[in-house]
């Protein structure tokens, strides 16, 4: 059984969806949790209460993970509040807006890259001093099936950014193993979250089901087992790996 007692986990983008499910799962297995939001404060407060009801300590940090100063401020809050960080889940990300190439202006491209790719760099770098002090530090990056199949219509920038996250995961695995830190990733497929409620029309979602052997979308809770495994002692000899969680939509 997974156990994370005496461990502190920071889940970025944890007010909804996969991040929320991960925060609750880690708390349910004994971890103290740093939850994060940028604007969804009310939802984050509800999650904070749920984590505390599980008997775990919880700290809410708020800020833009694509802004270096805000990331460094949040990291300082974690150090002041908990004095340690053992596990980092780089989950924050967004499609922001679907756009075909002719409609994809530079400003939108830069914002999508910042939210999905630059954020992983900024948060990981800021958290590194704390992770280096941990016993078996763990980083799990949330990438996407889009990193390998190019994503759906209008997701050129998002798919490219997630491809960068997958490549960065492997590069960081090599770079940080000397500190005893492993870096792995999970790549969700079509998961029933506010992400698709916002960005994917119902007819497109229904059509996509035909490409999923399970015949349905996954749930956020069905993604977190892979993250728990990669952050646990069961994965001590695993680094640079990305686990596909897509109901068979894409198979190696």
MINU-626756 format. One record per residue (C-alpha): residue number from 1; residue in three letters; chain; x, y, z. Coordinates in steps of 0.1 Angstrom, whole numbers. Layout:
<atoms>
+-----+-----+-------+-------+-------+-------+
!   n ! res ! chain !    xx !    yy !    zz !
+-----+-----+-------+-------+-------+-------+
! NUM ! ALA !     A !     X !     Y !     Z !
...
+-----+-----+-------+-------+-------+-------+
</atoms>
This chain:
<atoms>
+-----+-----+-------+-------+-------+-------+
!   n ! res ! chain !    xx !    yy !    zz !
+-----+-----+-------+-------+-------+-------+
!   1 ! UNK !     A !     0 !     0 !     0 !
!   2 ! UNK !     A !    12 !    35 !    -8 !
!   3 ! UNK !     A !    22 !    55 !    23 !
!   4 ! UNK !     A !    33 !    91 !    23 !
!   5 ! UNK !     A !    34 !    99 !    60 !
!   6 ! UNK !     A !    58 !   127 !    70 !
!   7 ! UNK !     A !    59 !   137 !    33 !
!   8 ! UNK !     A !    48 !   171 !    19 !
!   9 ! UNK !     A !    34 !   172 !   -17 !
!  10 ! UNK !     A !    28 !   203 !   -38 !
!  11 ! UNK !     A !     2 !   199 !   -65 !
!  12 ! UNK !     A !     0 !   229 !   -88 !
!  13 ! UNK !     A !   -33 !   237 !  -104 !
!  14 ! UNK !     A !   -51 !   216 !   -78 !
!  15 ! UNK !     A !   -84 !   234 !   -74 !
!  16 ! UNK !     A !  -102 !   213 !  -100 !
!  17 ! UNK !     A !   -99 !   182 !  -122 !
!  18 ! UNK !     A !   -68 !   160 !  -121 !
!  19 ! UNK !     A !   -50 !   182 !   -96 !
!  20 ! UNK !     A !   -78 !   182 !   -72 !
!  21 ! UNK !     A !   -80 !   144 !   -74 !
!  22 ! UNK !     A !   -43 !   141 !   -68 !
!  23 ! UNK !     A !   -43 !   163 !   -38 !
!  24 ! UNK !     A !   -71 !   143 !   -22 !
!  25 ! UNK !     A !   -54 !   110 !   -31 !
!  26 ! UNK !     A !   -20 !   120 !   -16 !
!  27 ! UNK !     A !   -38 !   132 !    16 !
!  28 ! UNK !     A !   -57 !   100 !    18 !
!  29 ! UNK !     A !   -24 !    81 !    18 !
!  30 ! UNK !     A !    -9 !   102 !    46 !
!  31 ! UNK !     A !     8 !   132 !    29 !
!  32 ! UNK !     A !     5 !   168 !    40 !
!  33 ! UNK !     A !    -6 !   189 !    10 !
!  34 ! UNK !     A !     2 !   222 !    -6 !
!  35 ! UNK !     A !   -27 !   231 !   -29 !
!  36 ! UNK !     A !   -24 !   258 !   -55 !
!  37 ! UNK !     A !   -47 !   280 !   -75 !
!  38 ! UNK !     A !   -44 !   312 !   -95 !
!  39 ! UNK !     A !   -79 !   325 !   -96 !
!  40 ! UNK !     A !  -102 !   296 !   -84 !
!  41 ! UNK !     A !   -99 !   306 !   -47 !
!  42 ! UNK !     A !  -133 !   294 !   -36 !
!  43 ! UNK !     A !  -128 !   259 !   -51 !
!  44 ! UNK !     A !   -94 !   258 !   -35 !
!  45 ! UNK !     A !  -108 !   267 !    -1 !
!  46 ! UNK !     A !  -133 !   238 !    -4 !
!  47 ! UNK !     A !  -104 !   214 !   -12 !
!  48 ! UNK !     A !   -84 !   227 !    17 !
!  49 ! UNK !     A !  -112 !   218 !    40 !
!  50 ! UNK !     A !  -115 !   183 !    25 !
!  51 ! UNK !     A !   -78 !   177 !    30 !
!  52 ! UNK !     A !   -80 !   188 !    66 !
!  53 ! UNK !     A !  -110 !   166 !    72 !
!  54 ! UNK !     A !   -88 !   137 !    62 !
!  55 ! UNK !     A !   -65 !   146 !    91 !
!  56 ! UNK !     A !   -37 !   161 !    71 !
!  57 ! UNK !     A !   -21 !   195 !    72 !
!  58 ! UNK !     A !   -28 !   217 !    42 !
!  59 ! UNK !     A !   -14 !   250 !    29 !
!  60 ! UNK !     A !   -30 !   270 !     1 !
!  61 ! UNK !     A !    -7 !   291 !   -21 !
!  62 ! UNK !     A !   -21 !   313 !   -48 !
!  63 ! UNK !     A !    -3 !   327 !   -79 !
!  64 ! UNK !     A !     7 !   325 !  -115 !
!  65 ! UNK !     A !    30 !   296 !  -121 !
!  66 ! UNK !     A !    43 !   313 !  -153 !
!  67 ! UNK !     A !    56 !   343 !  -133 !
!  68 ! UNK !     A !    90 !   338 !  -117 !
!  69 ! UNK !     A !    85 !   362 !   -88 !
!  70 ! UNK !     A !    51 !   347 !   -79 !
!  71 ! UNK !     A !    66 !   311 !   -81 !
!  72 ! UNK !     A !    95 !   321 !   -58 !
!  73 ! UNK !     A !    71 !   338 !   -34 !
!  74 ! UNK !     A !    49 !   306 !   -32 !
!  75 ! UNK !     A !    79 !   284 !   -27 !
!  76 ! UNK !     A !    90 !   307 !     2 !
!  77 ! UNK !     A !    55 !   303 !    17 !
!  78 ! UNK !     A !    59 !   265 !    15 !
!  79 ! UNK !     A !    93 !   266 !    32 !
!  80 ! UNK !     A !    79 !   289 !    59 !
!  81 ! UNK !     A !    48 !   268 !    64 !
!  82 ! UNK !     A !    61 !   233 !    62 !
!  83 ! UNK !     A !    99 !   236 !    62 !
!  84 ! UNK !     A !   101 !   208 !    36 !
!  85 ! UNK !     A !    89 !   196 !     2 !
!  86 ! UNK !     A !    92 !   159 !    -8 !
!  87 ! UNK !     A !    70 !   156 !   -39 !
!  88 ! UNK !     A !    62 !   180 !   -66 !
!  89 ! UNK !     A !    33 !   174 !   -90 !
!  90 ! UNK !     A !    36 !   198 !  -119 !
!  91 ! UNK !     A !    -1 !   197 !  -130 !
!  92 ! UNK !     A !   -10 !   233 !  -138 !
!  93 ! UNK !     A !   -18 !   239 !  -175 !
!  94 ! UNK !     A !   -45 !   250 !  -199 !
!  95 ! UNK !     A !   -54 !   250 !  -235 !
!  96 ! UNK !     A !   -64 !   287 !  -230 !
!  97 ! UNK !     A !   -80 !   289 !  -265 !
!  98 ! UNK !     A !   -83 !   267 !  -296 !
!  99 ! UNK !     A !   -67 !   283 !  -327 !
! 100 ! UNK !     A !   -57 !   270 !  -361 !
! 101 ! UNK !     A !   -24 !   282 !  -373 !
! 102 ! UNK !     A !   -38 !   311 !  -393 !
! 103 ! UNK !     A !   -55 !   324 !  -361 !
! 104 ! UNK !     A !   -27 !   316 !  -337 !
! 105 ! UNK !     A !   -11 !   349 !  -330 !
! 106 ! UNK !     A !    23 !   353 !  -312 !
! 107 ! UNK !     A !     7 !   365 !  -280 !
! 108 ! UNK !     A !   -15 !   335 !  -277 !
! 109 ! UNK !     A !    13 !   311 !  -286 !
! 110 ! UNK !     A !    35 !   327 !  -259 !
! 111 ! UNK !     A !     8 !   325 !  -232 !
! 112 ! UNK !     A !     1 !   288 !  -239 !
! 113 ! UNK !     A !    38 !   280 !  -238 !
! 114 ! UNK !     A !    42 !   299 !  -206 !
! 115 ! UNK !     A !    13 !   283 !  -188 !
! 116 ! UNK !     A !    21 !   247 !  -199 !
! 117 ! UNK !     A !    58 !   246 !  -204 !
! 118 ! UNK !     A !    76 !   275 !  -188 !
! 119 ! UNK !     A !    57 !   269 !  -156 !
! 120 ! UNK !     A !    72 !   235 !  -152 !
! 121 ! UNK !     A !   107 !   250 !  -156 !
! 122 ! UNK !     A !   100 !   278 !  -131 !
! 123 ! UNK !     A !    83 !   257 !  -104 !
! 124 ! UNK !     A !   108 !   229 !  -106 !
! 125 ! UNK !     A !   138 !   253 !  -104 !
! 126 ! UNK !     A !   123 !   272 !   -75 !
! 127 ! UNK !     A !   114 !   240 !   -56 !
! 128 ! UNK !     A !   147 !   223 !   -62 !
! 129 ! UNK !     A !   165 !   235 !   -31 !
! 130 ! UNK !     A !   137 !   220 !    -9 !
! 131 ! UNK !     A !   136 !   188 !   -30 !
! 132 ! UNK !     A !   173 !   184 !   -27 !
! 133 ! UNK !     A !   169 !   183 !    11 !
! 134 ! UNK !     A !   142 !   156 !     9 !
! 135 ! UNK !     A !   148 !   119 !    13 !
! 136 ! UNK !     A !   141 !   106 !   -22 !
! 137 ! UNK !     A !   127 !   137 !   -38 !
! 138 ! UNK !     A !   100 !   131 !   -64 !
! 139 ! UNK !     A !    88 !   151 !   -94 !
! 140 ! UNK !     A !    58 !   140 !  -114 !
! 141 ! UNK !     A !    49 !   161 !  -145 !
! 142 ! UNK !     A !    15 !   160 !  -160 !
! 143 ! UNK !     A !    18 !   160 !  -198 !
! 144 ! UNK !     A !    -8 !   148 !  -223 !
! 145 ! UNK !     A !   -17 !   123 !  -250 !
! 146 ! UNK !     A !   -15 !   155 !  -272 !
! 147 ! UNK !     A !    23 !   154 !  -268 !
! 148 ! UNK !     A !    23 !   123 !  -290 !
! 149 ! UNK !     A !    -7 !   125 !  -313 !
! 150 ! UNK !     A !    -7 !   163 !  -319 !
! 151 ! UNK !     A !   -39 !   169 !  -300 !
! 152 ! UNK !     A !   -73 !   178 !  -314 !
! 153 ! UNK !     A !   -82 !   206 !  -337 !
! 154 ! UNK !     A !   -68 !   240 !  -328 !
! 155 ! UNK !     A !   -43 !   227 !  -303 !
! 156 ! UNK !     A !   -11 !   233 !  -321 !
! 157 ! UNK !     A !     5 !   253 !  -293 !
! 158 ! UNK !     A !    -9 !   232 !  -265 !
! 159 ! UNK !     A !     3 !   199 !  -281 !
! 160 ! UNK !     A !    37 !   215 !  -287 !
! 161 ! UNK !     A !    40 !   227 !  -251 !
! 162 ! UNK !     A !    30 !   193 !  -238 !
! 163 ! UNK !     A !    56 !   177 !  -261 !
! 164 ! UNK !     A !    81 !   200 !  -244 !
! 165 ! UNK !     A !    69 !   189 !  -210 !
! 166 ! UNK !     A !    75 !   152 !  -220 !
! 167 ! UNK !     A !   110 !   160 !  -233 !
! 168 ! UNK !     A !   118 !   182 !  -202 !
! 169 ! UNK !     A !   108 !   153 !  -180 !
! 170 ! UNK !     A !   134 !   130 !  -195 !
! 171 ! UNK !     A !   161 !   158 !  -195 !
! 172 ! UNK !     A !   154 !   166 !  -159 !
! 173 ! UNK !     A !   155 !   129 !  -150 !
! 174 ! UNK !     A !   191 !   129 !  -161 !
! 175 ! UNK !     A !   200 !   162 !  -146 !
! 176 ! UNK !     A !   186 !   156 !  -111 !
! 177 ! UNK !     A !   193 !   120 !  -105 !
! 178 ! UNK !     A !   226 !   130 !   -88 !
! 179 ! UNK !     A !   205 !   145 !   -61 !
! 180 ! UNK !     A !   185 !   114 !   -56 !
! 181 ! UNK !     A !   155 !   130 !   -72 !
! 182 ! UNK !     A !   135 !   111 !   -98 !
! 183 ! UNK !     A !   115 !   128 !  -125 !
! 184 ! UNK !     A !    86 !   110 !  -142 !
! 185 ! UNK !     A !    54 !   119 !  -159 !
! 186 ! UNK !     A !    18 !   109 !  -165 !
! 187 ! UNK !     A !     1 !   115 !  -199 !
! 188 ! UNK !     A !   -37 !   116 !  -195 !
! 189 ! UNK !     A !   -59 !   110 !  -225 !
! 190 ! UNK !     A !   -95 !   123 !  -226 !
! 191 ! UNK !     A !  -105 !   129 !  -190 !
! 192 ! UNK !     A !  -138 !   142 !  -178 !
! 193 ! UNK !     A !  -127 !   175 !  -163 !
! 194 ! UNK !     A !  -136 !   212 !  -166 !
! 195 ! UNK !     A !  -108 !   214 !  -192 !
! 196 ! UNK !     A !  -130 !   196 !  -218 !
! 197 ! UNK !     A !  -162 !   212 !  -205 !
! 198 ! UNK !     A !  -147 !   246 !  -214 !
! 199 ! UNK !     A !  -127 !   238 !  -246 !
! 200 ! UNK !     A !  -142 !   208 !  -263 !
! 201 ! UNK !     A !  -177 !   210 !  -279 !
! 202 ! UNK !     A !  -201 !   181 !  -270 !
! 203 ! UNK !     A !  -202 !   167 !  -306 !
! 204 ! UNK !     A !  -164 !   165 !  -308 !
! 205 ! UNK !     A !  -162 !   148 !  -273 !
! 206 ! UNK !     A !  -188 !   123 !  -284 !
! 207 ! UNK !     A !  -170 !   115 !  -316 !
! 208 ! UNK !     A !  -137 !   110 !  -297 !
! 209 ! UNK !     A !  -152 !    82 !  -277 !
! 210 ! UNK !     A !  -150 !    60 !  -308 !
! 211 ! UNK !     A !  -112 !    61 !  -306 !
! 212 ! UNK !     A !  -111 !    49 !  -270 !
! 213 ! UNK !     A !  -113 !    11 !  -264 !
! 214 ! UNK !     A !  -129 !    17 !  -230 !
! 215 ! UNK !     A !  -157 !    35 !  -248 !
! 216 ! UNK !     A !  -158 !    63 !  -223 !
! 217 ! UNK !     A !  -138 !    92 !  -209 !
! 218 ! UNK !     A !  -116 !    86 !  -179 !
! 219 ! UNK !     A !  -122 !   102 !  -145 !
! 220 ! UNK !     A !   -97 !   124 !  -127 !
! 221 ! UNK !     A !   -95 !    97 !   -99 !
! 222 ! UNK !     A !   -84 !    72 !  -125 !
! 223 ! UNK !     A !   -53 !    92 !  -134 !
! 224 ! UNK !     A !   -39 !    95 !   -99 !
! 225 ! UNK !     A !   -28 !    59 !   -93 !
! 226 ! UNK !     A !     0 !    63 !  -117 !
! 227 ! UNK !     A !    11 !    95 !  -100 !
! 228 ! UNK !     A !    10 !    78 !   -66 !
! 229 ! UNK !     A !    31 !    50 !   -79 !
! 230 ! UNK !     A !    57 !    72 !   -94 !
! 231 ! UNK !     A !    60 !    93 !   -62 !
! 232 ! UNK !     A !    62 !    62 !   -40 !
! 233 ! UNK !     A !    91 !    40 !   -29 !
! 234 ! UNK !     A !    78 !    13 !   -53 !
! 235 ! UNK !     A !    93 !    35 !   -81 !
! 236 ! UNK !     A !   127 !    40 !   -65 !
! 237 ! UNK !     A !   144 !    27 !   -97 !
! 238 ! UNK !     A !   122 !    45 !  -122 !
! 239 ! UNK !     A !   131 !    78 !  -137 !
! 240 ! UNK !     A !   124 !    95 !  -171 !
! 241 ! UNK !     A !    93 !    74 !  -176 !
! 242 ! UNK !     A !    59 !    87 !  -188 !
! 243 ! UNK !     A !    29 !    65 !  -181 !
! 244 ! UNK !     A !     1 !    68 !  -206 !
! 245 ! UNK !     A !   -34 !    70 !  -189 !
! 246 ! UNK !     A !   -58 !    70 !  -218 !
! 247 ! UNK !     A !   -81 !    40 !  -218 !
! 248 ! UNK !     A !   -62 !    24 !  -247 !
! 249 ! UNK !     A !   -66 !    54 !  -270 !
! 250 ! UNK !     A !   -28 !    54 !  -276 !
! 251 ! UNK !     A !    -8 !    22 !  -271 !
! 252 ! UNK !     A !    30 !    17 !  -273 !
+-----+-----+-------+-------+-------+-------+
</atoms>
